[in-house]
């Protein structure tokens, strides 16, 4: 059964993360999201990425991933980064509709979208990786700095603390907040409006916008990949991750 549901709304596809309550990211979700993005690229004029009411996405599926050896984790990490790059560079307008919590990988998925709409409730977003002993993924680091600017990014990256959508709106991490039952409608409205523009011109404009981040990521991805794995498999970090996995 797919962990990503595809729902048609005219020329816009809603890609809904549907992997239990938490939408934790493991091998299945990465594979299904990759296939869903390929379908959208061929068939849609725009995309809305949505999740569940409690969790948009809880983060990485630690119980699953901690079972992997270095080779297995390396394969997963390559594919996780690639699906985020595919989302970020998709030649269509994209928006995130975040109603539930979106820590860590949830925030990374948000950053991969052109627009981010979130609930007015006190759900959490943010990148807490440093607290777990692993670096914020290189691509996420680049996307965050591009989105909110260097100083705001420094506070998020080094602090490792979660913030609420209202604060995200103040710093530019979130584009709009709405009541929970209106978040998805706001995202759809924005994408339907933009997707009506001439497609070739819009795709070229987006390619220009994301080019700097994509080029820099490709240049350094292999070195950054090994740095991440070294941290992940360090004895100290494994102890922290095993403890964190108890929350799943």
Rosetta blueprint (number, residue, H / E / L):
1 X L
2 X L
3 X L
4 X E
5 X E
6 X E
7 X E
8 X E
9 X E
10 X L
11 X L
12 X E
13 X E
14 X E
15 X E
16 X E
17 X E
18 X L
19 X L
20 X L
21 X L
22 X L
23 X L
24 X L
25 X E
26 X L
27 X H
28 X H
29 X H
30 X H
31 X H
32 X H
33 X H
34 X H
35 X H
36 X H
37 X H
38 X H
39 X H
40 X H
41 X H
42 X H
43 X H
44 X L
45 X L
46 X E
47 X E
48 X E
49 X E
50 X E
51 X L
52 X L
53 X L
54 X L
55 X E
56 X L
57 X L
58 X L
59 X L
60 X E
61 X L
62 X H
63 X H
64 X H
65 X H
66 X L
67 X L
68 X L
69 X L
70 X H
71 X H
72 X H
73 X H
74 X H
75 X H
76 X H
77 X H
78 X H
79 X H
80 X H
81 X H
82 X H
83 X H
84 X H
85 X H
86 X H
87 X H
88 X H
89 X H
90 X L
91 X L
92 X L
93 X E
94 X E
95 X E
96 X E
97 X E
98 X E
99 X L
100 X L
101 X E
102 X E
103 X E
104 X L
105 X H
106 X H
107 X H
108 X H
109 X H
110 X H
111 X H
112 X L
113 X L
114 X L
115 X E
116 X E
117 X E
118 X E
119 X E
120 X L
121 X L
122 X L
123 X L
124 X E
125 X E
126 X E
127 X L
128 X L
129 X H
130 X H
131 X H
132 X H
133 X L
134 X L
135 X L
136 X L
137 X L
138 X H
139 X H
140 X H
141 X H
142 X H
143 X H
144 X H
145 X H
146 X H
147 X H
148 X H
149 X L
150 X H
151 X H
152 X H
153 X H
154 X H
155 X H
156 X H
157 X H
158 X H
159 X H
160 X L
161 X L
162 X L
163 X E
164 X E
165 X H
166 X H
167 X H
168 X H
169 X H
170 X H
171 X H
172 X L
173 X L
174 X L
175 X L
176 X E
177 X E
178 X E
179 X L
180 X H
181 X H
182 X H
183 X H
184 X H
185 X H
186 X H
187 X H
188 X H
189 X H
190 X H
191 X H
192 X H
193 X H
194 X H
195 X H
196 X L
197 X L
198 X L
199 X H
200 X H
201 X H
202 X H
203 X H
204 X H
205 X H
206 X H
207 X H
208 X H
209 X H
210 X H
211 X H
212 X H
213 X H
214 X H
215 X H
216 X H
217 X H
218 X H
219 X H
220 X H
221 X H
222 X H
223 X H
224 X H
225 X H
226 X H
227 X H
228 X H
229 X H
230 X H
231 X H
232 X H
233 X L
234 X L
235 X H
236 X H
237 X H
238 X H
239 X H
240 X H
241 X H
242 X H
243 X H
244 X H
245 X H
246 X L
247 X L
248 X L
